[in-house]
């Protein structure tokens, strides 16, 4: 791909006299990223591990030379899948980066309602400008709307060609990213000149290789209100008050774990990565009994995907192919009541399900900053001619990660022998029922689901 120099492009378009004026309207960077700068995927090397086995990702950031002429760039932005704090921030910052950092003269199309919005006449695209995205980051959700499914390659390709789209920004999880890479591959095969960039989005924080997903910290923060409410209900309702909070976490318990650690008021944390044992020496029910007898009440946090070993796996799936989950929260309420009755006492159990509340809040300051970094670096990458990548934080550095690598081991899970889970045990003092013994991941904080399952 040919590169395009800022100054030369401006001179060719505007002439010498107007070139400086035009370039003055674009952001200037005192530090530009070199073509061969990279970030190691692992910053720790142990004895016996060959340095040749280390992976490295292209470092994200502005380049000296561009592949696309800003004068001819039309872009499209689409959000897919479930909601997440910060979606509007990402849309806003992509739009502002295109206009303010690179001075594009084309249009930015907001695709309404997910992949289906590329072709559904009921939801035509909207023109995005710095003016109409100015305040969208103050509210949760995505003002473009989102949906699951609806991927039609031929119709999406028709939209790209008809609107002369040069940049496509796809915000979504691992399934959405697989669709984005299919768009990338199809356009490459058919000679369509476009850069496709992904921005990883998952409320569960289960996209692999990146430090964290945007919106995760905001969701953990929002969960604190539900945990505090559960504690109040449990401590004030006699006899034997117990508050149960169910949080999101389909295959990974990161939200439940971090909300538990952030609260300090939780007595039992149940996650998909660790089997639930109800009774016996390591049972969670005798543990709750002991905590109630000592403190007068107890608080339980449970991830929505926990307990499949008790309730079984569902064969039903949603439009994205995700399996429907059993009702672990209601089940725990039932078995707790039954256990206390067997002990000759009554439990007062209050069940709180704030699942959708924690994902619909606006991004907090930390996530808002992260969203800005993701959006700007996605634009830097596409303008430099990179395509088929996703942008993310790796070892606290912004990187361009090949989409196939990002999705190959996603969703990831928390390591049940990692330090995060050990901190959970220290805070809740619950019995450890983890049985994962894969030595190759013993020191990691997270592991790919497929590798954990195979262990």
Number of C-alpha atoms within 10 A of each C-alpha: 9 10 14 18 16 18 14 13 18 20 17 10 13 13 12 13 9 13 18 14 12 15 17 10 13 17 11 12 12 4 10 13 15 15 12 8 11 18 19 16 16 12 9 7 10 7 5 6 9 9 9 6 7 13 11 16 17 21 23 28 21 22 19 15 19 21 18 24 21 21 14 14 21 21 26 26 24 26 32 28 23 19 24 28 31 33 29 26 31 29 26 24 24 30 29 23 22 27 20 15 19 22 19 20 14 17 21 25 21 26 26 26 24 26 27 23 25 26 21 14 9 9 16 15 21 14 12 21 17 17 10 11 17 14 12 19 22 15 17 19 23 26 17 21 19 22 18 19 18 17 18 14 16 12 14 17 18 13 16 23 14 9 13 18 23 23 24 25 24 26 25 26 26 25 18 26 26 18 18 27 23 15 24 22 16 15 18 15 9 9 9 17 16 26 27 27 30 32 26 27 30 24 27 28 26 32 25 23 22 21 15 22 24 30 31 27 22 24 30 24 19 20 27 17 14 24 26 17 17 27 23 16 23 26 20 15 17 15 16 22 24 32 27 29 27 26 31 24 24 21 21 26 30 29 26 25 25 20 25 27 21 14 17 12 19 25 23 24 28 24 28 23 26 22 19 20 17 17 12 10 11 15 16 23 21 19 22 22 20 14 21 21 12 10 11 18 28 28 30 25 26 27 28 27 25 28 26 17 12 14 13 10 14 11 9 10 11 10 11 14 11 12 14 14 20 18 15 20 23 14 13 19 19 12 13 22 17 15 19 18 12 10 9 8 12 17 22 19 25 18 18 19 16 17 18 14 13 25 27 22 21 26 29 19 11 12 21 24 15 23 28 20 20 27 26 23 25 31 29 22 28 23 26 23 21 20 24 23 27 29 28 31 20 22 15 11 15 24 28 27 24 19 22 15 13 22 21 14 19 19 23 23 28 27 27 27 23 16 16 19 25 14 15 22 17 12 18 20 16 20 16 19 14 14 11 17 12 14 10 8 18 16 11 15 15 23 25 20 20 14 13 19 10 7 9
